[in-house]
Structure formats: structure tokens, C-alpha cells
Amino acid sequence: MDECGGDEAKAKRLTTNVYSALAPLKAEVDTWHKHLMTADHCRQVDPTRKIVRTLKNACGQHFALAGERADKLARQAAAFILQGQEAAFVHRLTVLGKDGGFVPISNQHDGLVVIGDIPKAAVDQAATSAGLRYATMDEKSFV
């Protein structure tokens, strides 16, 4: 309503347009959620855990698909998988600092505090190793 200056009809049209524009993305996310929750060939499923379907992320952590509604579990499972990939990328980048010309000071799992500059080659190597096709590092001010 704020965006539309209080015009309710305009706000409804805008909302409908946004939902329409995002519908293909939502369909893809829903398909991925279903895959995580039910697909026999899902590569994140840990086959050693038979009683409760359990996912394993890129850092080797486990997430049991139990105890919540299916829709909530699907969202949590997706976040678990994505955050695991992100953390695996940062962990691999941390290890590369020794020979990469930068000194890791603090691994934040979704970021890395370093002394020096992280070379693009190190970012690319960590991304490949973590299975992240489009990983990048954005520099942020420490203070």
C-alpha cells in the first residue's frame, strides 16, 4: 500500500503482477523441494540412515526430515543444503589461504575475514571443489 500511495486497486494489480512474474521460479523451487523430500535418486539423501529420510549437506552435516509439517521441512531442507554448500565453499577457501597469498583470520561459514586479497583463482578453485558453479566473493569493509 505504501508503494502504491494507498491506492488499493493499484496495490492488488501490483501484487498480482509480482506473483505472476515469480510463478516460474516458485514452480522450480517447489519441484526441488519435492525432490529433496521424496526422490529416491536425490544425491543429498544419506543411504546409511534408513529409519527417517535424512539429508547430508556438502559439509557432512545431517538433517532428518521429521518433526515438522512437510512444507516447513522442505523449506528447512533447502536452506540446510544451500547453507552447507556455502559453508563448504568458505571452508575450502580458508584452506587455500596458506598458499594463496592471503591470511584467513575468521571463517564465518558464509564469509571469510582475511588479511590481504583473495585471488580470483582461489575463489574459482574453492567454487569448483565445493560444487558451486557461480560462487563469488564480495569484499566488505571490516569496520
C-alpha positions as CSV (number, residue, x, y, z in Angstrom):
1,M,0.0,0.0,0.0
2,D,2.9,2.4,0.8
3,E,4.4,1.7,-2.6
4,C,1.1,2.4,-4.3
5,G,0.4,5.6,-2.4
6,G,-2.6,4.0,-0.6
7,D,-4.3,3.0,-3.9
8,E,-5.8,-0.4,-3.1
9,A,-6.7,-1.3,-6.7
10,K,-3.2,-0.4,-7.8
11,A,-1.7,-2.5,-4.9
12,K,-3.8,-5.5,-5.9
13,R,-2.6,-5.2,-9.6
14,L,1.0,-4.9,-8.5
15,T,0.7,-7.9,-6.2
16,T,-0.8,-10.0,-9.0
17,N,2.0,-8.9,-11.4
18,V,4.7,-9.8,-8.9
19,Y,3.1,-13.2,-8.2
20,S,2.8,-13.8,-11.9
21,A,6.4,-12.8,-12.5
22,L,7.7,-15.1,-9.7
23,A,5.4,-18.1,-10.6
24,P,8.1,-19.9,-12.8
25,L,10.7,-19.5,-10.0
26,K,8.2,-20.8,-7.4
27,A,7.4,-23.8,-9.6
28,E,11.2,-24.7,-9.8
29,V,11.6,-24.3,-6.1
30,D,8.6,-26.5,-5.4
31,T,10.0,-29.1,-7.8
32,W,13.3,-29.0,-5.9
33,H,11.6,-29.3,-2.5
34,K,9.7,-32.3,-3.7
35,H,12.9,-33.9,-5.0
36,L,14.6,-33.3,-1.6
37,M,11.7,-34.7,0.2
38,T,10.8,-37.8,-1.9
39,A,13.1,-38.6,-4.8
40,D,14.9,-42.0,-4.5
41,H,17.8,-40.7,-6.6
42,C,18.3,-37.4,-4.6
43,R,22.1,-37.2,-4.2
44,Q,21.7,-35.4,-0.8
45,V,19.9,-38.4,0.8
46,D,22.2,-40.3,3.2
47,P,21.6,-44.0,2.4
48,T,23.0,-45.2,5.7
49,R,20.1,-43.6,7.6
50,K,17.2,-45.9,6.8
51,I,14.5,-45.2,9.5
52,V,14.0,-41.5,8.8
53,R,14.9,-39.9,5.5
54,T,18.0,-37.9,6.2
55,L,19.8,-35.4,4.0
56,K,23.5,-34.8,4.1
57,N,25.0,-31.5,3.0
58,A,28.3,-30.6,1.5
59,C,29.9,-30.2,5.0
60,G,28.8,-33.7,6.0
61,Q,26.1,-32.5,8.4
62,H,22.8,-34.4,8.6
63,F,19.2,-33.2,8.6
64,A,16.4,-35.6,9.4
65,L,13.1,-35.0,7.6
66,A,10.9,-35.4,10.6
67,G,9.2,-33.5,13.4
68,E,7.6,-30.7,11.4
69,R,4.9,-30.2,8.7
70,A,6.2,-31.3,5.2
71,D,6.1,-27.8,3.8
72,K,8.2,-26.4,6.6
73,L,10.6,-29.3,6.4
74,A,11.0,-28.8,2.7
75,R,12.0,-25.1,3.3
76,Q,14.3,-26.1,6.1
77,A,15.9,-28.9,4.0
78,A,16.5,-26.5,1.1
79,A,18.2,-23.9,3.4
80,F,20.2,-26.7,5.0
81,I,21.5,-27.9,1.6
82,L,22.3,-24.3,0.3
83,Q,24.0,-23.2,3.6
84,G,26.0,-26.4,3.6
85,Q,27.3,-25.7,0.1
86,E,28.1,-22.1,1.0
87,A,30.0,-23.2,4.1
88,A,31.9,-25.9,2.2
89,F,33.0,-23.2,-0.3
90,V,34.2,-20.9,2.5
91,H,35.9,-23.8,4.3
92,R,37.8,-24.7,1.1
93,L,38.7,-21.1,0.5
94,T,40.0,-20.9,4.1
95,V,42.4,-23.8,3.4
96,L,43.6,-22.2,0.2
97,G,44.8,-19.1,2.1
98,K,48.0,-20.8,3.2
99,D,49.4,-20.9,-0.4
100,G,47.1,-18.3,-1.9
101,G,48.7,-15.2,-0.6
102,F,46.0,-14.2,1.9
103,V,45.7,-15.0,5.6
104,P,42.3,-16.2,6.9
105,I,41.5,-14.6,10.2
106,S,37.9,-15.7,10.8
107,N,35.8,-18.2,9.0
108,Q,32.2,-17.1,9.3
109,H,30.7,-20.1,7.3
110,D,29.1,-17.6,4.9
111,G,32.1,-15.3,4.7
112,L,35.8,-15.0,5.4
113,V,37.8,-12.3,7.2
114,V,41.2,-12.2,5.7
115,I,44.4,-10.2,5.6
116,G,45.3,-9.5,2.0
117,D,43.3,-10.1,-1.2
118,I,41.8,-13.3,-2.2
119,P,42.8,-14.1,-5.7
120,K,40.2,-15.0,-8.3
121,A,42.0,-18.3,-8.9
122,A,41.5,-19.3,-5.3
123,V,37.8,-18.4,-5.4
124,D,37.4,-20.4,-8.6
125,Q,39.2,-23.4,-7.2
126,A,37.1,-23.3,-4.0
127,A,33.9,-23.0,-6.0
128,T,34.8,-25.9,-8.2
129,S,35.8,-28.0,-5.2
130,A,32.5,-27.1,-3.4
131,G,30.4,-27.7,-6.5
132,L,29.2,-24.1,-6.7
133,R,29.2,-23.1,-10.4
134,Y,28.6,-19.4,-9.8
135,A,30.3,-18.7,-6.5
136,T,31.8,-15.3,-6.0
137,M,33.3,-13.3,-3.0
138,D,32.2,-9.8,-2.4
139,E,34.6,-7.6,-0.5
140,K,33.0,-5.9,2.5
141,S,34.6,-3.4,4.9
142,F,35.6,-4.9,8.2
143,V,34.5,-1.8,10.2
